[in-house]
């Protein structure tokens, strides 16, 4: 067991031995939970919501629709609109 210190801005340093063992990298994201008297840090991977191709289409839409004020709801309506515009 390694002892680490809670710093002024609520930061905790994960010892390098643990970083190497779990193959963690800087800027990695964690889900944080409390279980009894224990703090659990669970590494998570965040997947992008849109593909690179969809982001290009979104940029195209923004350029075309700028100042036109067209409202499209997030979710299925927006996905359908993306398909329509990219076709």
C-alpha positions as CSV (number, residue, x, y, z in Angstrom):
1,X,0.0,0.0,0.0
2,X,1.2,3.5,-0.9
3,X,0.2,6.6,1.0
4,X,-0.6,9.8,-1.0
5,X,-1.7,13.2,0.1
6,X,-4.9,15.2,-0.7
7,X,-3.7,18.6,-1.9
8,X,-5.3,22.1,-1.5
9,X,-7.4,21.9,-4.7
10,X,-8.8,18.4,-3.9
11,X,-6.1,16.7,-6.0
12,X,-4.6,13.3,-5.3
13,X,-1.5,12.0,-7.0
14,X,-1.7,8.4,-8.2
15,X,1.7,6.8,-7.5
16,X,3.7,5.9,-10.6
17,X,3.7,2.2,-9.6
18,X,-0.1,2.1,-9.9
19,X,0.0,4.3,-13.1
20,X,2.3,1.7,-14.7
21,X,0.5,-1.3,-13.4
22,X,-2.8,-0.1,-14.8
23,X,-1.3,1.5,-17.9
24,X,-2.8,4.9,-17.1
25,X,-1.9,7.9,-19.1
26,X,-2.0,11.7,-18.3
27,X,-5.4,13.3,-18.8
28,X,-7.2,10.0,-18.5
29,X,-10.8,10.3,-17.2
30,X,-12.2,8.5,-14.2
31,X,-15.7,7.7,-12.7
32,X,-15.5,8.5,-9.0
33,X,-17.6,6.8,-6.5
34,X,-17.7,6.2,-2.7
35,X,-18.1,2.7,-1.3
36,X,-18.2,2.5,2.4
37,X,-15.1,4.4,3.5
38,X,-13.3,3.9,0.2
39,X,-13.0,6.2,-2.8
40,X,-13.2,4.3,-6.1
41,X,-11.6,5.6,-9.2
42,X,-12.7,3.7,-12.3
43,X,-10.9,4.6,-15.6
44,X,-13.5,5.3,-18.3
45,X,-13.2,5.8,-22.1
46,X,-15.4,8.5,-23.6
47,X,-16.5,7.8,-27.2
48,X,-17.1,10.8,-29.5
49,X,-20.8,11.4,-30.2
50,X,-20.2,12.1,-33.9
51,X,-17.9,10.6,-36.4
52,X,-15.3,12.8,-38.3
53,X,-17.6,12.7,-41.4
54,X,-20.6,13.8,-39.4
55,X,-18.6,16.7,-37.9
56,X,-17.7,17.8,-41.4
57,X,-21.3,17.8,-42.3
58,X,-22.2,19.7,-39.2
59,X,-19.6,22.3,-40.1
60,X,-21.1,22.6,-43.6
61,X,-24.6,23.0,-42.1
62,X,-23.3,25.7,-39.8
63,X,-21.7,27.6,-42.7
64,X,-24.8,27.3,-44.8
65,X,-27.4,28.0,-42.1
66,X,-25.5,30.8,-40.3
67,X,-27.9,33.8,-39.7
68,X,-30.9,31.9,-41.2
69,X,-32.1,30.9,-37.7
70,X,-33.3,27.3,-38.6
71,X,-34.1,25.4,-35.4
72,X,-33.6,21.6,-35.3
73,X,-34.1,19.6,-32.1
74,X,-31.3,17.5,-30.8
75,X,-31.6,13.7,-31.1
76,X,-33.4,11.9,-33.9
77,X,-34.6,15.0,-35.6
78,X,-31.1,16.3,-35.8
79,X,-29.7,12.9,-37.0
80,X,-32.4,12.8,-39.7
81,X,-31.5,16.3,-40.8
82,X,-27.8,15.4,-41.0
83,X,-28.7,12.5,-43.3
84,X,-30.9,14.7,-45.5
85,X,-28.3,17.4,-45.9
86,X,-25.4,15.1,-46.5
87,X,-27.2,13.1,-49.2
